[in-house]
């Protein structure tokens, strides 16, 4: 868990070639966005969601752990996005009007079944995996874009070879199935075929296997990636769920491999 704090230093003193730099050698995050061979913006890089201040977290979640009473280096409370805490923030304070009774029942069942002594509890799905304490890495190629999540050491494949999403999914997946296309300088990703085993956020808002997600990625300059996510799940929610987040480039950084089950003994002590 402590390794998350040093992700940017995994390769010591390595400067990524092609990175625009200021006179003092630091990356120029406001430089123009790089282009791929096909002329489209290149989304490749290591990205971390913008942090929310403790003050904002306290206002949004007055009854939560926003005070960060238990701190693990690299996983402090403000390293988790507010959207990771509650994907329905756009509807506050009228959140309950959006949630259908079936979703409330599913969330209550999941909470009751959770084993507090489990060392590694579940996996982070979409979009939660992008909003935790760990960064993500995007690798873009002409026919396939891959998103690597440091959280749980998982990845998504986004196909850009012209295929469409299947009409039926024989094997629902934790991170679903994704296809992408470009609308000018915006990369549009459509995803479906999720299983129902992952929550939308750390609050436990659930989703069904019929959830569909549309993401729009726009790299406005070298160091900033604006992502708009729309979640649709009519069985559980009365309206589409919008999320808008800016990700900052971790220039000269990288991600670690992350396996929670390997020699993890922190949780049992933290509970005490």
Number of C-alpha atoms within 10 A of each C-alpha: 13 10 14 21 15 15 19 17 15 15 13 9 9 10 14 11 7 7 17 17 13 11 7 6 10 13 20 16 19 13 16 14 19 20 12 14 10 9 9 17 24 21 24 19 20 24 26 22 24 18 17 15 14 15 13 13 20 14 10 17 15 12 9 11 12 20 17 13 9 12 11 15 12 17 19 16 24 21 20 23 24 25 22 22 23 19 24 24 17 14 14 12 10 11 11 13 12 17 19 14 13 13 18 16 12 18 18 14 11 16 13 9 9 11 11 12 10 10 16 15 12 12 15 23 23 20 22 22 24 27 28 27 23 24 27 28 23 18 15 18 16 12 12 14 20 16 19 22 25 24 26 19 14 19 17 17 17 20 22 19 12 10 10 12 16 11 8 9 15 8 10 17 17 19 22 22 20 22 21 25 17 14 10 10 14 18 19 19 19 21 20 23 25 24 19 17 18 23 23 23 24 18 14 18 21 23 25 19 18 17 19 20 23 18 21 19 19 21 22 17 16 23 22 23 20 17 19 15 21 16 22 19 18 16 16 21 20 13 14 16 18 18 17 13 17 18 21 20 23 21 20 20 23 19 24 20 15 17 15 15 11 9 8 12 11 11 13 12 7 10 9 5
